[in-house]
Amino acid sequence: MGERWQAVDDYIAARLLGDDDVLATTLANNAEQGLPPIDVSAAQGKMLFLLAQMAGAKRILEVGTLGGYSTIWLARALPDDGSLVTLELEAHHARVAQANLENAGLAGKVDIRVGPAADSLAAMTGDAPFDFVFIDADKQSNAAYVEEAIRLGRPGTTIIVDNVVREGGVLDADSDDERIIGTRALFDMLAADSRLDATAVQTVGAKKWDGFVLARVV
């Protein structure tokens, strides 16, 4: 079944996305620099691009940069005067992302901040609110990151959280996997928090069986 999922993703990319030398170079550079191949798929990247455009986003926050593949998709959605702040724990990943963004001609729109995301988020005060937030970092901190996204957003801010199905692992209430525990805590938060209107969508494809949360600050 996994081969069919991959084949359908390839079909979607061929029919709707086409070739993109910048993104191909980004993935090749990430692999060459030893980064794990955990970027969003091309179809998911285009989805992020379209959702950010639909939201009219001028300020985007990304939690989890890796090599900047999703960052490039999101930065491309910004208007000329838009900006993106992306948070990355690993200095090596951030250096790779910076090179990829420079190659994409987008470095001027993106501010990469290195260090624990919780610290970077806590240090953000007094700036204009973010219109769109993409969270794809350590899963055990998802609920805390969404809490910060609400604080740093505004009514109408779009929040996307990746990897929330975990091949069905989210159903395992007895799991000792911190990523599943964190994901279940996120769902508990979303269910109880009146500041958000949210849903989650299961996905299959190049990234196997997973899914994402789509939420809007009320």
C-alpha positions in Angstrom: 0.0 0.0 0.0 2.9 2.4 0.8 4.1 2.1 -2.8 0.7 3.2 -4.1 0.6 6.1 -1.7 4.0 7.2 -3.0 2.8 6.7 -6.6 -0.3 8.9 -6.0 1.8 11.6 -4.5 4.2 11.4 -7.5 1.2 11.7 -9.8 -0.2 14.8 -7.9 3.2 16.4 -8.0 3.7 15.7 -11.7 0.2 17.0 -12.7 -0.2 19.9 -10.4 3.2 21.1 -9.2 5.8 20.4 -11.9 9.5 20.6 -11.6 11.1 23.1 -9.2 14.8 23.3 -9.4 15.1 25.4 -6.2 13.2 22.9 -4.1 15.0 19.9 -5.7 18.3 21.6 -4.9 17.1 22.2 -1.3 16.3 18.6 -0.7 19.6 17.4 -2.3 21.6 19.9 -0.1 19.7 18.7 3.0 20.6 15.1 2.2 24.2 16.0 1.4 24.5 17.8 4.8 23.2 14.9 6.7 19.8 16.2 7.6 17.0 13.6 8.2 14.5 13.3 5.3 11.5 14.4 7.4 10.5 17.4 5.3 6.9 17.8 4.3 6.0 16.3 0.9 5.8 18.5 -2.2 2.0 18.3 -2.2 1.9 19.2 1.5 4.3 22.1 0.8 2.0 23.4 -1.9 -0.9 23.1 0.5 0.9 25.2 3.1 1.7 27.8 0.4 -2.0 27.9 -0.7 -3.3 28.1 2.9 -1.0 31.0 3.7 -2.1 32.8 0.6 -5.8 32.1 1.4 -5.2 33.5 4.9 -3.7 36.7 3.4 -0.7 36.1 5.6 1.9 39.0 5.8 3.6 37.6 8.9 4.3 33.9 9.3 5.8 32.0 12.2 7.3 28.5 11.7 8.4 26.3 14.6 10.9 23.8 13.2 13.0 24.9 10.3 15.1 21.8 9.5 16.7 22.6 6.1 14.2 25.2 5.1 12.1 23.2 2.6 8.7 24.1 4.2 10.1 27.6 4.9 10.6 28.2 1.2 7.1 27.2 0.4 5.7 29.5 3.1 8.0 32.4 2.2 6.9 32.2 -1.4 3.3 32.8 -0.2 4.2 36.2 1.3 3.6 39.5 -0.4 6.6 41.7 -1.2 6.4 43.4 2.2 5.8 40.1 4.1 8.1 38.4 6.6 8.7 35.0 8.2 10.2 34.0 11.5 11.4 30.4 11.7 12.7 28.7 14.8 15.4 25.9 14.8 17.1 24.1 17.6 20.1 22.9 15.8 22.7 25.4 14.6 23.8 23.1 11.7 20.3 22.8 10.4 19.9 26.5 10.6 23.1 27.1 8.5 21.8 24.6 5.9 18.5 26.4 5.8 20.1 29.8 5.4 22.1 28.6 2.4 18.9 27.1 0.9 17.0 30.3 1.4 19.8 32.3 -0.1 19.7 30.0 -3.1 15.9 30.5 -3.3 16.3 34.3 -3.2 14.2 34.5 -0.1 16.8 35.1 2.7 15.7 38.8 2.9 12.2 37.8 4.0 13.2 35.1 6.6 14.6 35.5 10.1 16.0 32.2 11.4 16.3 32.1 15.2 18.5 29.4 16.6 17.9 27.7 20.0 15.1 26.0 22.0 11.8 27.1 20.4 10.3 27.7 23.9 13.0 30.2 24.7 12.7 32.0 21.3 8.9 32.2 21.6 9.0 33.5 25.2 11.4 36.3 24.0 8.8 37.5 21.4 6.9 40.4 22.8 5.4 43.6 21.4 5.8 42.6 17.7 2.9 42.7 15.2 0.8 39.5 15.4 1.4 36.6 13.2 -1.2 35.8 10.6 -0.2 32.1 10.0 1.7 29.6 12.2 3.1 26.3 11.1 4.3 24.0 13.9 6.5 21.0 13.0 9.0 20.5 15.8 9.3 18.3 18.9 5.9 16.8 19.3 6.0 16.7 23.1 5.8 20.5 23.1 2.9 20.9 20.6 0.4 22.1 23.1 2.8 24.7 24.5 3.7 25.8 21.0 0.0 26.3 20.1 -0.5 28.3 23.3 2.3 30.6 22.2 0.8 30.8 18.7 -2.4 32.1 20.2 -0.5 34.6 22.3 1.5 35.8 19.3 -1.5 35.7 16.9 -4.8 37.5 16.6 -8.4 36.6 16.0 -8.3 34.8 12.6 -4.8 33.6 12.8 -4.4 30.2 11.1 -2.4 27.5 13.0 -1.2 24.2 11.3 0.3 21.5 13.4 2.0 18.6 11.5 2.4 14.9 12.3 -0.6 14.5 14.6 -1.8 11.0 13.6 1.5 9.1 13.8 0.3 6.0 11.9 -2.6 5.7 14.3 -0.4 6.0 17.4 -2.5 8.9 18.6 -5.1 6.3 19.7 -2.8 4.6 22.2 -3.6 6.1 25.6 -1.0 3.9 27.2 1.9 4.8 24.9 5.2 5.7 26.5 6.3 7.5 23.3 6.8 11.1 24.2 5.7 12.2 20.7 2.4 10.4 21.1 1.9 11.6 24.6 2.5 15.2 23.4 0.2 14.7 20.5 -2.6 13.5 22.7 -2.0 16.4 25.0 -2.4 18.7 22.0 -5.8 17.1 21.2 -6.9 17.5 24.8 -6.0 21.2 24.7 -7.8 21.8 21.4 -10.9 20.1 22.7 -11.0 22.3 25.8 -9.8 25.6 24.5 -12.6 28.0 23.5 -10.1 30.3 21.9 -9.6 27.9 18.9 -11.8 26.4 16.3 -10.0 23.3 15.1 -10.2 20.0 13.1 -7.6 17.4 12.1 -7.2 15.6 8.8 -5.7 12.2 8.3 -3.3 11.9 5.3 -1.6 9.1 3.4 1.2 9.5 0.9 4.9 9.9 0.6 5.0 10.5 4.4 3.0 7.4 5.1 -0.1 7.5 7.4 -0.2 10.8 9.3 -2.2 14.0 9.4 -2.3 17.6 10.5 -4.3 19.9 12.8 -5.9 23.0 11.2 -7.0 25.6 13.7 -8.2 29.2 13.7 -7.9 31.6 16.6 -11.5 32.8 17.4 
